[in-house]
Amino acid sequence: MPALPSMKASELLRLLKRQPLSYRVERQKGSHIKLVSDSRPPLLFAFHQNQNLPPGMVRTILKDQVGLSDEEIELVLKL
C-alpha cells in the first residue's frame, strides 16, 4: 500500500461524509463530533478544522476505527 497523505481535519471529515462511507453528524459538543453511518461503526472525531493529521492518524481512523481494508482506503483516497 502506498504511503498515506497527511490531511487537514476538515478534508478527512469531508472524505468520511461522502460515498461510499456516508457518515453523517449525529451530534457535536465543542470540538467533538459523533459520526454515524448505516454501514460502518460509529466514530467519535475530535475536529480541529485547521489541524494537520499525520499519515499514521489518517491510517488509524480509516483502518482501525472505520474498518476499511488497504484496498478500500486506496479507493476512498484515490491513491
Beta strands, then each sheet from edge to edge (+ up, - down):
strand 1: 7-8
strand 2: 24-29
strand 3: 32-36
strand 4: 43-46
strand 5: 52-53
sheet 1: 1+ 5-
sheet 2: 2+ 3- 4+
end
